[in-house]
Amino acid sequence: MSTHAMAADLRRRFLVAAALSVPILLWSPIGREVLGFTVSAPVGLRDDVFSLLLSLPVVFYSGWIFFAGAWSALRARTLDMMVLVAVAITAAWAYSLGVTVTGGGEVFYEAASVLTAFVLLGHWFEMRARGGANDAVRTLLELAPPKAIVIRQGADGPEQVEIATADIVVGDLLLVRPGAKVPVDGMVEEGESELDESMVTGESLPVGKQPGSEVIGASVNTTGSLRVRATKVGADTALAQIVALVRQAQESKAPGQRLADRAAFWLVLVALLGGAATYLAWIGAGRGSAEALLFAITVVVITCPDALGLATPTAVLVGTGLAARRGVLFKTATALEESARIDTVVLDKTGTLTTGEPAVTEIRLIPAGHARASMAQDRLLALAAAVERESEHPLASAIVRHAVDAGVPVLAATGFENVPGAGARGTVDGHTVLVGATRLLTGHGVSIPHAAAEARAELAGRGRTAILVAIDGAVVAVIALADATRDSAPGAIAALHALGARVVMLTGDDAGTARRIADQVGIDTVIAGVLPEGKAQQIRALQADGHRVAMVGDGVNDAPALAAADLGIAIGAGTDVAIETADVVLMRSDPLDVPTALRVGRGTLRTMRQNLAWAIGYNAVALPIAAGVLEPAFGLTLRPEIAALAMSGSSLIVALNALLLKRLELPGR
């Protein structure tokens, strides 16, 4: 039964109990002595008989879930709050039934019925709170469109057919119009557009797509029309896997929850023994059996560990849902709790702190030997980009991207010649342009001036890849390229430092390159030149020093380190091996989501502790009052129905406190 269906069932049961509890209460001793109600029972029935008849639907319909739950718990050889509520209702109702049958004495039908109503009210509110906490999963499930347009080959050629998304199979060609949602994961075959993936990945900016680009099901097509070949359907889609991970985390038990479960078992046992001891103590003190039974029932009711049982599950529900909306997926509740204890974060460099793609970091102009080669930076960049546009090399693509970003004119190259491992040559606007390594230029009779050689050596020493540009036989510039840091990396490191975490870069690159990236983003500790098999050893060395370590990585070579860490965090754009090994998956390739994960973990653990403290403190205060310890000196007592209200209120406070997690401030983007 779904959470909403359970909430609806509890609501119906509560309404029946509440409606019948009102007349039962009015015709009870409380109604006569406290409320001054003096009307006799209808059709000549005794008041207790009338109350008995009204109580039957309350006990055997509304309260039946407590008896069923108690029976299940006892069959499993455990004790829970269902056992306590069932014992309290049975004691009050069965005692009253005996009095009614034998005649004479005080009955407690109102205690049994009002107790049932209040406990159901508390459970109804708690179930509604759980439903609210689980909005993230429900929202995710509703993201995928119910229908999709498939292009099928008909008798008269291709035709568009609308089918249910669930009927799409791998290999289907889908038409995704502007404004429509992508039904399943796929590969773009025709068209260009930008997709809003924020609902799935948390990425706030639209992502450009063209033929060959992968698309995620449930993302929104914003501008152009796309034809997409389905590659993953059903449970294999990214959306389905996200939902599965969130549910897995919400259904798992955190270490704190397992402790609370054990505490709840002993608390139930204490409540039952305490109720029996209270009854015997008051009988021994000379009180009547009816009064002693009231005290005993009150002890049993008010000690229900419902709040204790809710303390951690509600926090886990809200915490995992909150993280999922930011594209941070915890695989288990244990990972969520562990993230709160991390004091050292180890980050892989390539693909985590950097984009994994080269980018132009600097253009160093070289004094030209003759006037024709002396030109403005934008002009030489346009000439170099014209040649590199014909190349497929990653460094060439980086120069072209830089030229586009700089807004320089787009020129065309003729006579293009690619020299593998050295660079490229071409003619642009009548100029002979060479872009590449030293041997490319010298091979074409271009001498390397001292200024160019010196600049190239200095840039290489700082971890850059240096590309020479020669125009009409003279070296005019040295273009420096490097693996570019992610825009959000400095903010992510600052946020981690604000959380008091030590940040370490762990990379296989040389120390110079690693130190350059570390200085750019603000990392103090660098461990460079580490082979893939040595990364896990470095993690264990940090743990041996007493640190709780989180490892963030995206590649196959990071998997052993992810497994060795106290908390493995995989970048979502990484390999399947890394994602399978990790405890937390970041849907976006954004290091800013690392402090988000830690902050959610800390907020969740803090809420767990607050809830547990409240639940334990409530029982410590309420138990002696319920047992009547303060009655002789101060006249302070509680009736079972008031105890039920207090117990339900305590559980509701725990649930609402967990929902306050939604207000947790997370690192911005």
Order of alpha helices (4+ residues) and beta strands (2+ residues): alpha-alpha-alpha-alpha-alpha-alpha-alpha-beta-beta-beta-beta-beta-alpha-beta-beta-beta-beta-alpha-alpha-alpha-alpha-beta-alpha-beta-beta-alpha-alpha-beta-beta-beta-alpha-alpha-beta-beta-alpha-beta-alpha-beta-alpha-beta-alpha-beta-alpha-beta-alpha-alpha-alpha
